[in-house]
Amino acid sequence: MVHFYGLLTLQREPVPLKSISVSVSIYEFVADVSATLNYENAEKVPLEAVFLFPMDEDSAVYSFEALVDGKKIVAELQDKMKARTNYEKAISWGHQAFLLEEDSSSRDVFSCNVGNLQPGSKAAVTLKYVQELPLETDGALRFVLPAVLNPRYQFSGSSKDSCLNVKTPIVPVEDLPYTLSMVATIDSKHGIEKVQSNCPLSPTEYLGEDKTSAQVSLAAGHKFDRDVELLIYYSEVHTPSVVLEMGMPKMKPGRLMGDPSAMVSFYPNIPEDQPSNTCGEFVFLMDRSGSMQSPMSSQDTSQLRIQAAKETLILLLKSLPMGCYFNIYGFGSSYEAYFLKSVKYTQQTMEEALGRVKLMQADLGGTEILAPLQNIYRGPSIPGHPLQLFVFTDGEVTDTFSVIKEVRINRQKHRCFSFGIGEGASTSLIKGIARASGGTSEFITGNDRMQSKALRTLKRSLQPVVEDVSLSWHLPPGLSAKMLSPEQTVIFRGQRLIVYAQLTGRMPAAETTGKVCLKYTLQGKTFEDKATFPLQPKPDVNFTIHRLAAKSLLQTKDMGLRDTPASDKKDSLNLSLESGVISSFTAFIAINKELNKPVQGPLAHRDIPRPMLLGASTPLKIRCRSGFRKALPSDRPPSASQPIRRVMCCEAVSFQVDNYSLCGLINHKDRHSPGFGENHLVQLIYHQNANGSWDLNEDLAKVLGVSLEEITAAHPAELVDSSGWATILAVIWLHGNGKDLKCEWELLERKAMAWMRVHAGSTMPLVVKAAITFLKSSVDPAIFAF
């Protein structure tokens, strides 16, 4: 290994980026973030420094400014092509210039150019953004500061203008030459119960006795090996609310930024119902690219992604309802389907799929998701069985807009539920395809279990459909609400609903209130949620609600430079310029015209290194000038014509193409056996039949920890047959030994219960009593709901 001393690139050149400092202000479920990049030119020549960094897909970037040797320069948002031209001209004329732009192919990657940084100069570049915070299943609000930018796979036909086409230096995390600091202040009128993180934090400091305000800081020494995640628990998060914000005083009424904007939050209390017994076509699209051989997290004991994927597919297969249809696709540089078309869920088709899942490997090369999606959508619809698509990927795809566009085109025929696996998964891809089809998205990082999140989502997809969703406003005469969010057609149980509206007309006198009502129908019953709010807009110097509303609108119209329809391009450009929120068509540019030192020859380029993570996919990209230069052919990752060579190491598997390699820790069992080791829970579930029952055999006996002879001797044959006895024993074992993972086996246990009620009938209480006695279990017989 090459050793580095001081702040140097791989070419042993000084790195101009010294530190990143982040200030986060969270109020209720909105975060306002200010991130400052501190540069210093320690060389003897002028530099152009280029830094690529990840952002969350939902971030609305609204401000960019630079502080150079004590002078503040505020950037202007311009048409992207114009901004690039002005940037190049400014540098050529000897001015100092700063450029910030969103990648042309993905909303979650940004590039920052610092041009003509003079020897000895210091520059602090600050960008600001706001974003909604998603609500987790356990009620936590989740804030993520992205710190990991994985290489994105380049497929044929991908955008040549993307800044991901070229590469930046890669260094081990321990040698990364810049630091990260973060301070977060949290405010909620409901009270803050606790703050948790996947990274070391300072102790939570409450700023008042009522615990409505708190502050935490990231501990020093963050290694950029994971995104920084905060889980914030309020005393109450399910209360409907409306926030009304005053418009810009200098803007004319009738414009988005001139009128008051409202942010409405509902948490519909949708009753839980038993899943449908027969409906649905379920297609599982699983990433099998080389990066799936990586661990789920940076922890040494973390499960491999591909192993978690195999267990997840087994749980999903066992949890499907009888009578539905299903298929499984694996994708990488190419793709494979288990069946030519979706097949009916039976014991035979389930066993065939399980056999292939057990042998599944991360052996399909790169990450080309568009082709299998197109193949799935080309298939004929099955009458009475709406398509439910589950997509699992580490999200390392470059041209996300093309994928989102394909999903949106087919949104009328399916719902897409997406899962981002591991650190650095593309939020643009994962959230984009779910939003485009009315599904939901999940991210699986740190100690998260893919199995749990996938099964919760399957349960959600099996719930009866909420219909006739409508939002109505009750406002004084002369005042009306114009919806800015897309029409909501799907609501899931446990999901928060956020919508934005523009209030037009004359605001009433003080003390007047308005009301907004959410109505929906579930299985013929009508439900209604209401929120009453004062009609006195509050000022906000950052215009947070307006900018979040603009971002919501942009996400429906802006599909990148290449894939956005002509009519939406103009709307997106105008909306971006009016609101000050960056888009695919705009960029921030700041020019220091006081500096006037013409550059003699080309500027020296210094691309900021990024961390090399254990198990990250091939470091093939990212370099300078915001994608102005095209990548060389050697910059492309492996294609189908470039087979991956697998090289065995002492305790690692390495995938190599030319000089690039990917290593991930893997134990001997994972390497040589498709089995599941000592995981008795997975073994038990693996042997369940499609109808929910278990057979009485050696496999079951091994999991239960008793001999087959003992089970047979204790069998009350006069009450139930051997399958009924085996099934009741298995369910009792699940409740006694797997209760911490109940969300993963709840659906398949329901199948088993339904099968037993039909099979054992009135004798079931006696059989359950005998089984509990035999297993010496403390499980309550009431779980069987006789």
N, C-alpha and C positions, 0 to 999 in steps of 0.2 A: 504494500500500500504506500502511496505517496504521502508524505507528512507535510503539513502546512504550518507555517509560522506567521502570526500576525494576520492582518486582513488581506488575504490574497485570493485570486481566482485560481482555477486549475492551471492557467498559464503563468502563475506566480506574479500576477499584477495586482496592485492594491485595489481593494473593493471600495467604491465610493459610498455605499449604503452602510451606515454605522448602527442605526437602531430604528425600531418601529415602536411608537408609543400610542396607545389606544385609550380613549376615554369613552365610556358607555353610560348613557343616561336612560334608564328604563322607567317608564311611567305606565302602570297597569300592564297592558300587553303590547306596547309599542316601544321600540328601542331607537334612540338617536345616538349615532356613533360618529366619533371624530378620530381619524387615524392619521398620524403624522409620521412621515418617512424622513429621517435625518441623514443628509448626504454631506460628504466632505471630500474635496479633491486634494489628495496628498501627493499627487504627481506634479510634474513640471510642465505638463501640456494640458490644453483644454480637453474636457471630456464630454461625451454623451453617455449618460447612464440610462440603462433600460431595465425596468423591473416589471415582471409579470406576477400577478397575484390573484388568488381566488376570491370571489365574493358570493354571497348567497343570492340565488336567483330572484328573490323577492326584495332585494335591496334597491332603494330609490336614491341614487347618488345625485345630490343637488348642489354641492359646493366643492370648489377646488381652488386652492390658493398656495402661494409660495412666499416664504420669507427668506430673502437672499441677503446675507451680510447686513441684516437689520432692516432691509427694505421689504415691505409687504406688497405683493403683486396678486391681485384678484383675477381669476380666470374668467373668461367669457365662454358661454356655451354657443357653439357654432355648428353649421352643417359640417359633417365629418370630412368631406372632401375639401371643403374650404379651409377647415382647421389644419388639416395635414399640409396643404399648400402653404398656408401662412407660417406654419412651424418651420418648414424647409427654407422658406424665404428669410425668416427671421435669423436663422442660424447662418445662412450664407451671407447675410448683411452684417454679421458680427454681434447680433443681439443675443440675449439669453432667452431661451424659450422652454416652456413646459407644456406637455401634452398628455391628457388623460383620455383614454377611450375604452369602450366596451368592445370585446372581441366580436368580429363580424359573424362568427358561427355559433357563439354560445354566450348566453347572458351572464354566466357566472365566472368569467375570466376577464380581467382588466390589465391593461398595460399602461405604465407611466414612463414617459420619456423626459429626462432632464438634459437639455441641450446647451452646450457651450458653458459648462461649469468650469470656471477659471481656476488655475492653480492656486491652492490655498483657500479657495472659497468654500463657504458652508451654505447649504440650502436646506430648509425644512419645508417639505411639501405636505399639505394637509388636505384630505378629502373627507367629506361628510356625507352620511347617508342615514335614512330611516327605514325601518322595516317592521312588519307585524311579527309577533312571536307566536309560533304554533303551540297548540295545547296538546300535551301528552295524555296517554290513557289514564295515568294516575293523578291527573289534575295539575301537573307541573307545566309551567311555561318554559319553553326551551329557547335559549339564546345561544347561537353558535358564531364564534369568530373564526372564519375559515383560515387555517394556517397551512394546509396541505394542498398542493396542486400537483396531482398525478399527471404523467404523460397521457395524452389523448391519442387514441389510435386513428391514423389517417387512412381513410378508405378511398378507393378510386372515385373520382368525381367530387371529392370534398373541396371546400372553398380554398382557393390559392391565396386569398387575402387575409387569412386568419393568422394572428400572431403566434398560434400554436404550431405553425408549419416548420418553424426553425427551433434550434435548441439553445438552452442556456447551460452553463456549467453545473454539474451535479457534484455535491460534496457530501461526505458522511455527516450526520446530524451533529456529531460532537465537534466538527470543524466548521460549522456554519458561522460566517464572520459577522453576523449582526444579531442583535438581541430584540426581544419582544417584551414590552411591559403593558399592563392593562389595569385600569381602575374602573369599577362599575358601581354606579349609584342607582338604587332601586327605590321607587316610591309607589305605594298603593294605599288607597284609603281603606281597603279591607284588612290591612295588616299583613306582615310578612312572617310566615312561620319559619322558613329555613331556606338556605341557598346551598345547593350541592354542585360539584363540578367533577369532571374527569381529570382535572389538573390540580396540582397543589395550589391552595388559596391561602391568603391571610385569614384569620378568624373573622367571621361576620361581625361588623361593627354597627350596632343599631344607633341611629342618630336621634332617637326620641324614645320616651318611655312607652308610647303606644305601639311601637314597632311598625310604624307606617313608613319608615325610611331606614335604609340600611346601605352599607358600603362594603365591598369586597375588592381585593386586589390579587392579581396573579402573582404567585411566588416567583422570585428571580430564577433564571436558568431554564426557561422553557426551551425545548429542543426542536420545535417545529415538527415533531413526530406525530402530532395529532392536532385536530381542530380543538379550539378551546370552547368548552361547552358549559353553560350555566343552566341548572334546573332550579327554577324559582317557584316556591310553593307559597301561594297566598291563602289567607283564611277562607276566602270565597272567590271562586272564579266563574261560577255558573249564572250569575245575575245578568239579565239583559241590560244593555247600556247604550246611550247615544251621546256622542261627543260632537258638539257644534263649534266650528272654528270660523273666525272672521276672515274675510277675503283681504287681498292686498288693497290698501286705500287708493293707490295710484292706478289700479286696473279698472276698466270700465265694467259696469254691471252687465251681466249676460255672458261674461267670459268665465271659464273655469276658475281662474285665480282671482277674479273680481268679486264673485258671489261667495256667500258662506258655504262651507262644505260640511257634510255630516258623515260620521263613521258610526254605523249601527252594528252592534254585536248581539247575537242571539245564541243561546245554547238550548236547542229544542229538547224537551224531555220526551223523547220518542220511546214508547213502551217496547220492551223486548218481547219477541215472539219466538215460538219454535221454528227452526229453519224449515224451508220447503223440503218435501220428501223427494221430489223427482225433477224439479226444473233446473235447467241450466246446461250450457256447454262451457266447460272449464279448460282453458289452455294455459299451460305453464311454460313460459319462455325463460330458460335458465342460461346464464352466462357460463361458458366453458372456456373462456380465453385463458391464456397463461397466467394472468394476474390473479385468477381464482385459486391458484396454488398457494397464495399468500395467507398468512394468519389473519384472523378477523380483526385483531388489534396488535399493538406493539408489545403486548405482554408476552413473556416467554411461554406461558401455559395456554395461550389463546388457541382455540380450535382453528383448523384450516378452513378457509372459505368454502372450498369444494366439499369438505366433509360436512360442514353445516348445511350446505345446499342439499346434499344427499339425504340427510336426516329430515330436512324440511319437506322435501318431495315425498318421502315415505309418510310423514304425518298428514300431508295434504291428500295423498292418495287414499289413506285409510279413513279420512274424514269426509270424503265425498258421499253424497246421498245416492242410494240405489236408484237406478233409472235415469241418471243424468248422463251426459256425454263428456269425454275428456281427451286430451292429447298432451304430449310433452315434447318441447323443442329444446335442443341445445344449440348454442350459437357461439361462433368465434369468427375466424376468417371465412369459414363456411358454416353451414347449419345442418342439423339432422332432426328429423321428426320421428318419433317412435312409431307412429302409424301414418299411413298415407292421408287419412282424414280422421277427424275425431270419431271415436268409437264409443259404444254404449258401455257404461260402467258395470262390469260383471266380474265374477271371481276369476275367470280366465284372462280377461283384458287387464285386470289389476295385477295379477301375478306376472304377466308378460312385462308390464311396465316396471314392476318392482325389480325383476331380474336385470333390466337395463340400468335402472337407477343405481343398483348395488355396484355395478361395474363402471359407473360414470367417472370420468377423469377431466381435469382441466387441460385438455389436449387439442383444442381447436384454434390455437394461434391468437389472432387479434380480436377486435371487438367490432364486428359489423352487424348491427342490429336491424338495419333497414330491410335487408333482403328477407329474413324470416318473417318480419312483420307483414311485408307485402304478400308473402305466401299465405299467411294465416288469413288475411283479409280477402284474398281471392277465393277462399273456400266457400262452398255454399252454406247458407244459414240453415239451421235445423229448426223446423217449425216448433214453436212452443218451448224452445230452449235458447234463451238469449245468451250471447257470447259474453263471458267474463274472462278477461285476459290478465294474467299475473306475470309481471316482468321482473326478473331478478338480475341485477347487473352492478358491477363496480363503477359503471358510468364513465369509463375512460373512452369516450367517443368524441370526435372533434366536431362534426357538423350536426349539432343537436337540432337545429331548426328544421332540417330535412326530415328527421325522425318525427318531431312534433307535428309537422305539417301532415305527414302520412296518417298519424293517429287522428288528427282533427278531421281529415277528409272522411274517415270511417267512423266518426263518433256516433252516428245514428244507429249503428249496428252492434255496438259493444260498449262495455266499460273497461277501463284499464286501471289496474292496481299495480303500482310500481314500488320497487324496493331498491334503495341505494346501499350497496354493501361496502363497508370499510371506510377508512378515512379518505377524504378527497373525492368521493363519488360526486358526479356532476349534479348539482342541485337544479341546474337548468333543464337537464334531460329528465330527471326523476320527477320533479314537480310539474314540468311542462306536459309530459304525456298523460299524467293523471288529470291535470286541469283540463286538457283538451277533450277528454272523454267522459268527464263526470265521475272519475274514480277518486282514489285517495293515494297518497304517497307516504312512505316510511323510510327512515334512514337508520341503518344498523351499524353502530359504532361502539367502540369501547367494550363494555360488558354486556351490551345488548345481545339478545338471542334472536337470530333470524327465524328460528322455529316459532317463538312466541308471537312475534309481530306478524308473520305470515298466517298463522292460524287465527289470530284475532281478526285479520282482514278477511279471511275466508268466511268466518262467522258473520261478519258484517255483510258480505256479499250475498249470503243466504237469507238474510232478513227480507221480509216483504217490502216491496217498493213503496216509498213515500211518493204520493202523486199530488197534482194540482197545487204546487207550491206557488204562493203569491205573497207579495209585500204591498201593503196599502198604507198611505199617509193621511193623517187627519190634522190639517193645518188651517189657520185662520184664513178668511177670504183675502184674495190678493197675493197669497204666498203658495208656491207649488214646489214639488220635489222632482228633480230630473235624475233618474237613475244613471250612475256612472259605471256600476259593476254589471257584468253580464248577467242575463236572466238565470236564476238558480232553478235547476230542474231536478236535482238530486240532493237529498239530505240523508245522512247516515246517523244511526244512533251513536251518541257520544261525540258528535262532531260539532264544533263551533262554526257559526255562520257569520261572516263579516261582509257587509255591503257598504258602498259609498254612494252618496247622493249630493247633488248641487241644489241649493235652495234659491229659487229665483222669485223676484217680486219685492214687495215692501215688507220689511221686518216690522212686527207689531210692537206695541209699547211694552214696557217692562212687566214682569209677572205673568206674561202669557206663556202657555205651554202648548206643545204639540204631542202627537202620539203616532207611533208606527206599529203596525200589526203584521205578524207573520202567520199565515194560515197554510195548512197542508192536510191532506187526506191520507189515512192509513187504513186499509181494509174496510173502506166504507165509512169510517168514522172521521169527523173533522176535528182538528186540533188548532188552537190559536195561542200565540204568545204575544204579549204587548209590552211596550216600553214607552213611558211618558217622560218628556224632557223639557227643560226651560228653553224658550226661543230667544235666548240672549247669547249670541256667538262670543266665544272667548278669543282674545288675541293670542297669537303664537308667532314669535319673530322668525321661526324656522318654517312656518306654514306646513307643519307635519302632516295634518289630515289631507290638505290639498295635494301634497306630493305623493302620499300613499294612494290617493284616488287617481292621480295621473299615472302612477306606476301600474295600478290595476287596469286602467284603460289601455296602456301601452302593451301589457301582456296579452291582450286580446287582438291587437292590431299588428304589432311589430314582430315579424317572423324573420328578421335578418335582412341584410342587403339583397340577398338573392331570391328569397322565397316569399317576400311580402308582396301582395297584389299592389298594382300601381295606385289604386284609389286609397289604400291604407298607408302607403308610403308617405303621401302628402299629409294625411291626417297625423301620422306618427311624428313626422318632422315638426309640424306646427305645434302639436301638443307638447313635444319635448322642449322646444324653444320657449313656449309660453310658461310652462311650469318650472323650467330649469332642471328637469330630471333627465339624465343622460339616457340615450337610446342607441340602437344600432346605426342611426342616421346622424348622430351628433357626437361631438367631442368637446371637452374643455381645453382651452388654450390660454396660456398666460405668457406675455412677452415683456421682458425688461428692456425697454428701448434706451435706457440710460447707459447700458453697456454697449459700446460700439467698437468692438475689436474684431475686424474681419479675420476669418479663419484661414490660415495658410495651409491648403491641402485639407484632406478629410479629417474630421474629428476622430480622436481615439475613442473607440467603443469599449465600454465596460459593462458587460451583461452580468446582472446580479445573480450569484449562485443560488440554487434552491436545494433543499435537503434531499439526500438519497435515502429513502426509507427501506428497511428490510422487507423484502417481498414486493416492493412497488414494481410496476410493470416497466418495460424497457425504456430507459431514459432517452427518448428520441427527438425531443423538441425544444422549442422556445429559444428564440434569440431576439434580434434587435429590430429597431426602427418600425415597431408596431406592425410588423408583417409587410413592410414595403418591399422586402426582398423575398424572392421565391426560394424554397428549400431545394437543395440538391437531391437527385434521386437517392443518394445514400442515406438521406434523412428519413426516408420512409420506413415504417415498420414492416415486419414480415407479411407477405401475402401468401395466397394459396400456393403459388409457384415457388415460394421460399420456405421449405419445410423447416420446422424448429428442430434443432438437435437437442436431445436431453442428455445432460452430463451428470453423472452421479458424483456427489461429494461425500465427505465423511458423514456428516449429519444434515445434508442439504440436498435439494434437487435444484438444478440450475438449468434454465432455458436460455439458449444462446442463439443469436443471429449475428453473424459477423463479429464485431467487437463489443456488442451489447449483451448483457446478461441479466438474469432475474433469479435471485436466490430466495428461497423461503424455507424456514425450518419445518421439518416434517419428521414424525417419529417412524420407527420401523414398521409398526402395525399398519399405519396409514399408507406406507410405501408399498408394502408387499401384499396386503390383504384388503379385499373389498368389504370385509366384515366390520362390525361395530364394537369390537373389543369387549370391555366389561360393562358397557352401557345397557343395563338390564331393561331400562324403560324402553329404549329404542327396540331392543330385541323382542320384548313382549308385544309392542305395537306392530312390529314387522310381521308377526305371525297371526295377526287378526285377519279374519276372513272379510270379504267385501260386504257381507250382510250384517256384520257387527259381531259375529260369534267367534269363539276360539275352539280349536280341536284339542282333545285330550291326548297329549303326546309328550315325548322326551323334551322337546323345545320348551313347552310350557313348564314342565317340571324343573328344568334347569333355572328358569327365571324365578320360580317360586321358592327355590332352594330346598326342595324335597324330592324324594324319588317318585318315579311314576307308579311304582307298586303301592307306595303309601297313599297317593292320590286316589288310585283305583280302589283300594281297600276302604277308604272313607266315603266313597261315592254312594249317595243314597239312590240307588238305581230305581227303587220303587216310586220315587218322586220326580225324577228328571233323567234324561239320557246323558251320555257322556259329554256331548257338546254343551248342553245347558250347565252341567256341573263345572266344566272348564271355564265357561264364560263368566259365571258368577265368581269363581276364584280369581280370575284375571281382573275383574272390576274391583273387587275388594283389595287386591294387591295395589292397583293404581291409586286408590284412595289412601292406602296406608303408607305407600312408599314414594308416590310421585305427586303429593298434594301441592308442593311448591311450584310445580309446572302444570297445574290443572288447566290453564288456558291453552296448553298445547294438545291435551288429549280430551278436552271437554266434548268436542263434537263426535269423536269416535266412540266415546263412552255413552253418549246419547243413543248412538246406533245400537250399541250392545244392550242398553236398557230396553229399547223398543223391541229388539229381537227376543229378549228374555220374557217380556210381558206376554208376548204371543206364544212363546215356546213353553214356558213353565206354568203360566196361568196362575191358578189359585194356590198351587203348591210352592210358589216362589218364597213366601216368608219362611217356610220350614227349611227350604234349601239354603237360603241365605244364613239362617241360624247355624246350620250344620257347617257351612263353609267358614264362617267367622270362628267357630269353635275349632275347626281343623287347623286353620292358619294361626290360631292364637292371636287374633287381630283385635284391636280396640276400635275398629271402624263402627260407626253408628249405623244400625240396620235401616234407619230412617232415610238414608241416601237413596234407597231403592223405591221410595214413595209408593208403598203397596196400595 
